[in-house]
Amino acid sequence: MDAELLLAHALGVSRTRLLTLNDVAESAEIRFRALVEQRADRVPLQHLTGRAPFRFLELAVGPGVFVPRPETEQLAGWALERLAGAANPVVVDLGAGSGALALSIAHEHPGVRVIAVERDPGAIEWTRHNAAARTAAGDTPVEVIAGDMTDPRLLRALEGTVDLVVSNPPYVPEGALVPREVADHDPPLALWGGPDGLDVVRGLLVTAARLLRPGAWLGIEHADQQGGSLPSLVRAHGSFTDVADHPDLAGRPRFTTARRLP
Ligand SMILES: C[S@@+](CC[C@H](N)C(=O)[O-])C[C@H]1O[C@@H](n2cnc3c(N)ncnc32)[C@H](O)[C@@H]1O
């Protein structure tokens, strides 16, 4: 699959076009071989093509930003189901990275106001770039804010008014072994979450409780091993009800949801 996608990229054609291709020009072959070498050296496919698919979008990615993962598409789907029928809901995406969650919600729920928060100065360049591209394509513009999701002053003007907070925060426990594609190419700020992986989530919960209106929804992605610990943390916080955990398509615990108590 990766080889096919790299060949298609080297040729500037779609992957399906490869089926009817009779020949590859020498210049494209040289480009292809160089790409395969880099991929064999564990450079992520998406950094080589510069694109990452996410639901109905194709986002620009590269060094400095977390490559959006297919499992996060389900969290976006859950959020969109919660918003169904709402005329002008307000959504906050904490830790926006490429903008995968924020921009998909804006694309699939016209009329929504989405605020995307990102702390990493390198990553936010990608958030801004992708947000501008989606606005140019006709989607509802997403507001991109430089900020820390654990900052008690973040988005003060929105306190008690937000309809949904969604986040795929850094949640990898310190010392966990990750593939070279991740260790060498995803930004450290996107990955590491302290000894149990939940350091940033603890601050996120305080922010979400402050921003959400009573009855509003929270959805947080987590690691395979956090299907018990993250829901427990949300319950223990005391500001949320209806705490539930959801598996991904492979059946692994993947995201926790809850509602803001009145
Ligand atoms: C796992 S990535 C997720 C990116 C994107 N939402 C996605 O699903 O592909 C986590 C993102 O949170 C950002 N981040 C980490 N700590 C943060 C903080 N305290 N406040 C705001 N953003 C933070 C990282 O820079 C990174 O872009």
The ligand as a MOL file (V3000), in Angstrom:
LIG
                    3D

  0  0  0     0  0            999 V3000
M  V30 BEGIN CTAB
M  V30 COUNTS 27 29 0 0 0
M  V30 BEGIN ATOM
M  V30 1 C -2.0390 13.8430 19.8000 0
M  V30 2 S -1.9150 15.4340 19.0460 0 CHG=1
M  V30 3 C -3.5540 15.5840 18.3210 0
M  V30 4 C -3.6450 16.5370 17.1730 0
M  V30 5 C -5.0070 16.5310 16.4510 0
M  V30 6 N -6.0630 16.9780 17.3250 0
M  V30 7 C -5.3250 15.1420 15.9600 0
M  V30 8 O -6.2340 14.5000 16.4980 0
M  V30 9 O -4.6660 14.6700 15.0180 0 CHG=-1
M  V30 10 C -2.0090 16.4970 20.4690 0
M  V30 11 C -1.8790 17.9960 20.1490 0
M  V30 12 O -2.0200 18.7390 21.3720 0
M  V30 13 C -1.0500 19.7700 21.4190 0
M  V30 14 N -0.8060 20.0770 22.8320 0
M  V30 15 C -0.0610 19.3930 23.7210 0
M  V30 16 N -0.1390 19.9410 24.9420 0
M  V30 17 C -0.9720 21.0130 24.8180 0
M  V30 18 C -1.4760 21.9870 25.7320 0
M  V30 19 N -1.1250 21.9570 27.0160 0
M  V30 20 N -2.3240 22.9220 25.2590 0
M  V30 21 C -2.6680 22.9600 23.9440 0
M  V30 22 N -2.2200 22.0720 23.0360 0
M  V30 23 C -1.3880 21.0970 23.4680 0
M  V30 24 C 0.1520 19.1600 20.7160 0
M  V30 25 O 1.0540 20.1580 20.2920 0
M  V30 26 C -0.5260 18.3920 19.5890 0
M  V30 27 O -0.7000 19.2000 18.4500 0
M  V30 END ATOM
M  V30 BEGIN BOND
M  V30 1 1 1 2
M  V30 2 1 2 3
M  V30 3 1 2 10
M  V30 4 1 3 4
M  V30 5 1 4 5
M  V30 6 1 5 6
M  V30 7 1 5 7
M  V30 8 2 7 8
M  V30 9 1 7 9
M  V30 10 1 10 11
M  V30 11 1 11 12
M  V30 12 1 11 26
M  V30 13 1 12 13
M  V30 14 1 13 14
M  V30 15 1 13 24
M  V30 16 1 14 15
M  V30 17 1 14 23
M  V30 18 2 15 16
M  V30 19 1 16 17
M  V30 20 1 17 18
M  V30 21 2 17 23
M  V30 22 1 18 19
M  V30 23 2 18 20
M  V30 24 1 20 21
M  V30 25 2 21 22
M  V30 26 1 22 23
M  V30 27 1 24 25
M  V30 28 1 24 26
M  V30 29 1 26 27
M  V30 END BOND
M  V30 END CTAB
M  END
